[in-house]
Amino acid sequence: MKKLSYERIYQSAKYLSPLGEVHYRALFGGYTLAVDDTVFAMVSEGELYLRACEESASYCVKHASSFLSLVKRGRPVLLNYYRVDEGLWQDQEKLLQLSSFALEAARRERCERYKRERLKDLPNLTFQLEILLFEAGITTEEALRTLGAEQCWLKIRALNKHLSYKVLFALEGAITGLHVAALPEIRRRELVEWYKRLPAESSAHSGN
């Protein structure tokens, strides 16, 4: 499988060379592909996945694209990267166009991330949530991402016993850069199931 992934990396670098020199590095059992240090694609188990963005949304819907899932800290994590199928490999012009969309979207997000100074500037995070996160010792986007939605929720739940489980969705969206309404349904179910497994005293007052 590792050999297949390397073959796909080299093929991707060749096909996408008009975008610039493509570099790769290992991550969570897969490989990231980047141009000028901006990650826009991943290779996993011999398959290429492009970063999904607004410009590629209609393509993903029309072709019922499958999204990348990697194991992180012992559990599967659904990523915002869609698989390049055989049909797209055959259409090099379309593949290059979609890859260009992915790269430009990643560059925009990177610039926006550098501009952000406050947590409330992340998707879904209100001023009140920012205060709670600060009081819980979570003061940066990096800390938010490192802990993950569940652990962040537990930390601020200790400060606010009436915290709704829906705040989990807000935190997950802030981490992944998605509005709550755009969270993948599979991830929403995972968060709800995680919440339901909490001890009764942890969730009894959390609302609906």
VEXVEXZA-641852 format. One line per 4 residues: for each residue z, y, x of N, C-alpha, C. Coordinates in steps of 0.2 Angstrom, whole numbers. Last residue first. Layout:
BEGIN
Z:Y:X:Z:Y:X:Z:Y:X  ...
//
This chain:
BEGIN
125:104:-155:119:100:-156:113:104:-154  141:103:-145:137:106:-150:130:102:-151  152:99:-137:146:102:-134:140:104:-139  163:93:-139:163:99:-141:157:103:-139
162:80:-134:164:80:-140:163:87:-143  159:77:-121:153:79:-125:155:81:-132  170:73:-114:165:77:-110:160:80:-115  176:64:-122:180:70:-121:175:75:-117
168:53:-121:168:56:-127:171:63:-126  157:52:-106:164:51:-110:164:55:-116  140:51:-108:145:54:-105:152:52:-109  128:46:-114:133:41:-110:139:45:-107
122:57:-120:125:52:-124:130:47:-121  116:63:-108:122:66:-112:126:61:-116  107:53:-105:112:54:-100:118:58:-104  99:55:-117:102:48:-116:108:49:-111
94:68:-114:98:66:-120:102:60:-119  87:66:-102:93:70:-102:97:69:-109  77:57:-107:82:55:-101:88:59:-101  70:65:-116:74:59:-118:79:57:-113
65:74:-108:69:76:-113:74:70:-115  56:66:-100:62:69:-97:67:72:-102  47:63:-110:51:57:-107:57:60:-103  41:75:-114:46:72:-118:50:66:-115
42:88:-102:39:82:-104:44:78:-108  44:105:-107:46:99:-104:43:93:-106  39:116:-115:34:112:-111:37:106:-107  50:122:-120:46:119:-125:40:115:-121
56:128:-109:60:122:-112:55:118:-116  44:131:-96:48:133:-102:51:127:-105  46:126:-79:43:125:-85:48:128:-91  51:124:-66:47:130:-67:43:130:-74
61:115:-63:54:113:-63:49:118:-64  73:122:-65:71:119:-59:64:117:-58  71:127:-78:72:132:-73:71:129:-66  71:115:-85:65:119:-85:65:124:-79
84:111:-83:78:107:-80:72:111:-80  91:121:-90:92:120:-83:86:116:-80  86:119:-103:85:125:-100:86:125:-92  91:106:-105:84:107:-105:82:114:-102
105:108:-105:102:103:-100:94:105:-99  107:115:-116:107:119:-109:104:115:-104  108:106:-125:102:109:-125:101:113:-118  121:103:-126:117:99:-122:110:101:-121
131:118:-125:127:114:-129:123:109:-124  148:121:-122:141:121:-119:137:116:-123  161:122:-124:157:122:-130:149:123:-128  168:124:-113:169:117:-116:164:117:-122
165:130:-98:163:132:-105:163:125:-109  168:125:-86:170:132:-87:169:134:-95  163:113:-86:170:113:-85:172:120:-86  149:115:-88:153:113:-94:160:113:-93
146:118:-75:147:124:-80:150:122:-86  145:105:-70:149:110:-67:151:116:-71  137:99:-79:144:96:-78:148:102:-75  125:105:-75:127:106:-82:135:104:-82
123:102:-62:124:109:-64:127:109:-71  120:88:-64:126:90:-61:128:97:-62  108:89:-72:114:85:-75:120:88:-71  98:96:-64:101:98:-71:107:95:-73
102:97:-46:99:94:-52:102:96:-59  106:101:-34:111:97:-38:108:94:-44  95:107:-28:98:101:-25:103:97:-29  92:117:-37:87:111:-37:91:105:-33
103:125:-36:101:123:-42:97:117:-42  102:129:-22:107:125:-24:106:122:-31  90:136:-23:90:130:-19:96:125:-21  93:147:-31:88:142:-33:89:135:-30
111:150:-29:104:151:-27:100:146:-31  124:148:-34:122:155:-33:114:156:-31  136:140:-40:129:139:-40:125:146:-40  149:141:-43:147:141:-36:140:139:-35
152:144:-56:153:137:-54:151:136:-47  149:157:-57:156:155:-57:158:148:-55  135:156:-57:139:159:-51:146:157:-51  134:149:-69:132:146:-63:135:149:-57
138:160:-78:142:153:-78:140:149:-71  129:169:-75:136:171:-74:140:164:-73  117:163:-80:118:165:-73:125:166:-71  120:162:-93:120:156:-89:120:158:-82
119:176:-96:126:172:-98:126:166:-93  106:179:-94:111:182:-90:118:179:-90  97:163:-95:99:170:-97:104:173:-92  83:154:-90:90:156:-88:92:163:-91
70:151:-93:75:149:-98:82:151:-96  64:152:-76:62:151:-83:69:148:-87  73:164:-66:70:158:-67:68:157:-75  80:176:-66:73:177:-66:69:170:-67
93:172:-65:91:174:-72:83:175:-72  95:171:-52:94:165:-55:91:167:-62  87:184:-42:92:182:-46:90:175:-50  76:186:-34:82:187:-31:88:185:-35
59:182:-31:65:181:-35:71:182:-31  49:182:-22:51:188:-25:57:188:-29  47:169:-19:50:173:-14:52:180:-16  42:164:-31:48:162:-29:52:166:-23
30:171:-31:35:173:-36:42:170:-34  24:164:-21:25:171:-20:30:173:-25  23:151:-26:27:152:-20:28:159:-19  15:153:-37:22:151:-38:26:152:-32
3:155:-31:6:160:-35:14:159:-36  1:143:-24:2:149:-20:5:155:-24  -1:135:-35:5:133:-31:6:140:-26  -12:140:-40:-6:140:-44:0:139:-40
-21:137:-30:-20:144:-31:-13:145:-36  -21:123:-30:-19:127:-24:-17:134:-26  -26:120:-43:-19:118:-41:-17:122:-35  -39:126:-42:-34:128:-47:-27:126:-45
-44:117:-32:-43:124:-31:-38:128:-36  -44:105:-39:-40:106:-33:-39:113:-31  -54:109:-49:-47:107:-51:-42:108:-45  -65:110:-40:-63:115:-44:-56:115:-46
-66:97:-34:-64:103:-30:-62:109:-34  -69:90:-45:-63:88:-42:-61:94:-37  -81:95:-49:-75:96:-53:-69:95:-50  -88:91:-38:-88:98:-39:-82:99:-44
-88:77:-38:-84:80:-33:-84:88:-34  -86:65:-48:-88:72:-49:-85:77:-44  -79:54:-44:-87:54:-44:-90:61:-45  -66:57:-46:-68:56:-39:-76:56:-39
-66:57:-60:-66:63:-57:-68:63:-49  -67:43:-62:-72:48:-65:-72:54:-61  -55:38:-57:-62:37:-54:-67:41:-56  -43:51:-58:-46:45:-59:-52:44:-56
-29:58:-51:-36:59:-51:-40:52:-52  -15:62:-61:-19:57:-57:-26:59:-57  -5:77:-60:-8:72:-63:-13:68:-59  12:82:-58:6:81:-54:2:75:-58
26:86:-60:20:90:-63:14:89:-59  35:70:-61:33:76:-58:27:79:-61  49:62:-66:42:63:-68:40:70:-65  58:51:-57:58:58:-58:50:59:-60
69:37:-58:63:39:-58:62:47:-60  83:35:-46:81:35:-53:74:39:-53  88:36:-33:89:30:-37:86:30:-44  84:48:-28:91:46:-29:92:41:-34
69:46:-35:73:51:-31:80:49:-33  53:39:-37:61:37:-37:64:42:-32  41:47:-46:43:45:-40:51:43:-41  26:48:-56:33:47:-56:36:44:-50
13:59:-61:16:55:-56:24:54:-57  4:56:-77:8:60:-72:12:56:-67  -13:53:-83:-6:51:-82:-3:55:-76  -23:62:-95:-21:61:-88:-14:58:-88
-32:63:-106:-26:59:-106:-23:57:-99  -43:71:-105:-43:65:-101:-37:61:-102  -38:83:-112:-45:79:-114:-45:72:-111  -27:86:-105:-26:84:-112:-32:80:-114
-32:90:-93:-27:84:-93:-26:82:-100  -41:100:-96:-43:94:-93:-38:88:-94  -32:110:-101:-36:107:-105:-39:101:-103  -24:112:-89:-21:109:-94:-26:106:-99
-28:119:-78:-31:112:-78:-28:109:-84  -23:132:-79:-30:131:-79:-33:124:-79  -9:129:-78:-12:132:-84:-20:131:-84  -7:114:-69:-6:121:-70:-10:123:-76
-2:100:-58:-4:103:-65:-3:110:-65  -8:95:-43:-3:99:-46:-6:102:-53  -15:79:-43:-16:86:-42:-10:89:-46  -14:64:-34:-12:67:-39:-12:75:-38
-22:49:-28:-21:56:-27:-19:59:-34  -15:33:-24:-18:37:-29:-17:44:-27  -8:24:-15:-16:24:-15:-19:29:-20  5:27:-18:2:21:-19:-5:21:-20
2:44:-19:7:39:-20:3:33:-22  0:61:-14:-3:54:-14:2:49:-14  -2:77:-21:2:72:-18:-2:65:-18  -5:95:-20:-7:88:-22:-2:83:-18
-1:107:-15:-5:107:-21:-6:100:-23  9:116:-4:8:110:-7:5:110:-14  6:127:9:6:127:1:5:120:-1  3:127:22:10:126:20:11:126:13
-12:128:22:-8:133:24:0:133:22  -11:115:10:-16:120:14:-12:126:16  -5:98:8:-4:106:8:-10:109:12  1:84:0:-5:87:3:-4:95:3
15:73:2:12:79:0:6:81:4  17:56:-2:14:60:3:12:67:0  31:45:-6:24:47:-6:22:52:-1  44:43:-4:40:37:-4:32:38:-5
48:56:-3:51:52:-8:46:46:-9  36:61:8:41:64:4:42:59:-2  27:65:23:30:60:19:35:63:14  12:76:23:19:74:26:22:69:21
-3:83:28:1:79:24:7:77:27  -16:96:27:-10:93:30:-6:88:26  -32:102:27:-27:98:23:-22:95:27  -40:117:29:-37:111:33:-31:108:29
-49:122:14:-45:123:21:-43:117:24  -57:119:4:-51:123:3:-47:125:9  -67:111:9:-69:118:8:-62:122:6  -60:98:10:-60:102:16:-63:110:14
-59:89:0:-56:95:-1:-56:100:5  -65:77:6:-67:80:0:-65:87:-2  -56:75:17:-63:76:18:-66:80:12  -43:74:11:-44:79:16:-52:80:17
-46:62:3:-44:68:0:-46:74:5  -48:53:13:-53:54:9:-52:61:5  -35:53:19:-41:55:23:-47:56:19  -28:48:8:-26:55:11:-32:57:15
-33:36:6:-34:41:1:-32:48:4  -28:29:18:-36:30:17:-37:35:11  -15:30:16:-18:34:21:-25:35:20  -13:22:5:-12:29:4:-15:33:10
-17:10:10:-21:13:4:-20:20:4  -7:8:19:-14:8:21:-18:12:16  4:6:10:4:12:14:-3:13:17  0:-6:4:0:0:0:0:6:4
//
